[in-house]
Amino acid sequence: MAYLELKNVNKTYGRGKESTQVLSDINLEIEEGEFVAIVGFTGSGKTTLVNLINGLLEPSSGEVLFKGKPVNGTSHERGVIFQNYSLLPWLSVGQNVYMAVKEAFPKEKKQVLHERVKEYVDMVGLTPAYHKRPKELSGGMRQRVAVARALAMNPEMIIMDEPLGALDALTRGNLQDEILNIWSKHKRTALLITNDVDEGIYMADRIIPLKPGPNATLGPEFRIDIARPRDKTDLNDNPNFKKTRNAIIEYLMDIGEQRKSVSQKEYSLPDISPKSFVA
Ligand SMILES: Nc1ncnc2c1ncn2[C@@H]1O[C@H](COP(=O)(O)OP(=O)(O)OP(=O)(O)O)[C@@H](O)[C@H]1O
């Protein structure tokens, strides 16, 4: 039995003539302890997919199963780091994380909860901003609070919807490593939605492309055959990295072109830096 399974999932928004089928026949199996990345085009339905897995949305048809049972609403077992950090504006950084931790561990002593909050705020480098309110923080800092808040709740499955997109390269790299640390140390299962192919290859065991919508479906999986822990600086010289990267980019460019010629609509390709796109 897969840890997370999506069986023939379809999702349509609206009714009748106004309806749009966003996701079509999505089949996905993630095993316990795996790290899977989904690389998708802008507007293809990535957030819709995350919300189906998280339980914020129900499929129009098909099934979403977590540990063999249908997903029915949200749960602390599945922690989501959203792309738009929904922090409570009247609470400080520490209080925002505390609220979440209190909800996840309702019986735990205050002192233990405060220690946990401090640990995770420190992990994202925000100890100096502990008492600041969201409006006093930059977008990147707010996103780091959202990362701390989700991870401090100790979810069994970490679901990430383009969580690091707004961050500078250094912070982004540090948080990628922190997320990987937590995932491997606590033997978690992770699903990362990203438009950055390199990020997917650095972090995941498998990458699965989500084709452009409407009627977006999942493409063939690409296994990342690179030993862990992975070293970012060595990756560019790793033949497996280059081979996998080129294969994924070629695939994405092909499907982007195919869709464009059918619909004449423009699609933004995922984040690709041509510098290391060498065979
Ligand atoms: N509640 C809704 N009602 C109607 N249409 C919706 C709704 N939510 C999303 N959509 C449409 O579904 C499609 C997919 O949206 P979604 O946000 O899932 O894509 P995405 O890949 O996450 O986008 P982005 O790359 O911009 O973050 C879009 O065309 C969007 O306009």
Ligand as a Chemical Component Dictionary entry (heavy atoms), coordinates in Angstrom:
data_LIG
# 
_chem_comp.id                   LIG 
_chem_comp.type                 NON-POLYMER 
_chem_comp.pdbx_formal_charge   0 
_chem_comp.three_letter_code    LIG 
# 
loop_
_chem_comp_atom.comp_id 
_chem_comp_atom.atom_id 
_chem_comp_atom.alt_atom_id 
_chem_comp_atom.type_symbol 
_chem_comp_atom.charge 
_chem_comp_atom.model_Cartn_x 
_chem_comp_atom.model_Cartn_y 
_chem_comp_atom.model_Cartn_z 
_chem_comp_atom.pdbx_ordinal 
LIG N1  N1  N 0 -11.365 28.293 -7.060  1  
LIG C1  C1  C 0 -11.201 28.333 -8.366  2  
LIG N2  N2  N 0 -12.220 28.545 -9.212  3  
LIG C2  C2  C 0 -12.069 28.565 -10.553 4  
LIG N3  N3  N 0 -10.885 28.383 -11.172 5  
LIG C3  C3  C 0 -9.812  28.174 -10.398 6  
LIG C4  C4  C 0 -9.904  28.147 -8.957  7  
LIG N4  N4  N 0 -8.664  27.910 -8.464  8  
LIG C5  C5  C 0 -7.841  27.809 -9.530  9  
LIG N5  N5  N 0 -8.519  27.962 -10.676 10 
LIG C6  C6  C 0 -7.971  27.889 -12.055 11 
LIG O1  O1  O 0 -7.373  26.605 -12.176 12 
LIG C7  C7  C 0 -6.154  26.697 -12.912 13 
LIG C8  C8  C 0 -5.011  26.115 -12.094 14 
LIG O2  O2  O 0 -4.812  26.916 -10.936 15 
LIG P1  P1  P 0 -3.704  26.550 -9.843  16 
LIG O3  O3  O 0 -3.639  27.694 -8.894  17 
LIG O4  O4  O 0 -3.982  25.205 -9.300  18 
LIG O5  O5  O 0 -2.402  26.490 -10.760 19 
LIG P2  P2  P 0 -0.867  26.646 -10.376 20 
LIG O6  O6  O 0 -0.118  25.747 -11.282 21 
LIG O7  O7  O 0 -0.679  26.460 -8.914  22 
LIG O8  O8  O 0 -0.625  28.171 -10.751 23 
LIG P3  P3  P 0 0.647   29.124 -10.454 24 
LIG O9  O9  O 0 1.777   28.556 -11.231 25 
LIG O10 O10 O 0 0.195   30.447 -10.966 26 
LIG O11 O11 O 0 0.874   29.092 -8.964  27 
LIG C9  C9  C 0 -5.973  28.169 -13.259 28 
LIG O12 O12 O 0 -6.432  28.374 -14.570 29 
LIG C10 C10 C 0 -6.858  28.889 -12.268 30 
LIG O13 O13 O 0 -7.344  30.092 -12.784 31 
# 
loop_
_chem_comp_bond.comp_id 
_chem_comp_bond.atom_id_1 
_chem_comp_bond.atom_id_2 
_chem_comp_bond.value_order 
_chem_comp_bond.pdbx_ordinal 
LIG N1  C1  SING 1  
LIG C1  N2  SING 2  
LIG C1  C4  DOUB 3  
LIG N2  C2  DOUB 4  
LIG C2  N3  SING 5  
LIG N3  C3  DOUB 6  
LIG C3  C4  SING 7  
LIG C3  N5  SING 8  
LIG C4  N4  SING 9  
LIG N4  C5  DOUB 10 
LIG C5  N5  SING 11 
LIG N5  C6  SING 12 
LIG C6  O1  SING 13 
LIG C6  C10 SING 14 
LIG O1  C7  SING 15 
LIG C7  C8  SING 16 
LIG C7  C9  SING 17 
LIG C8  O2  SING 18 
LIG O2  P1  SING 19 
LIG P1  O3  DOUB 20 
LIG P1  O4  SING 21 
LIG P1  O5  SING 22 
LIG O5  P2  SING 23 
LIG P2  O6  DOUB 24 
LIG P2  O7  SING 25 
LIG P2  O8  SING 26 
LIG O8  P3  SING 27 
LIG P3  O9  DOUB 28 
LIG P3  O10 SING 29 
LIG P3  O11 SING 30 
LIG C9  O12 SING 31 
LIG C9  C10 SING 32 
LIG C10 O13 SING 33 
# 
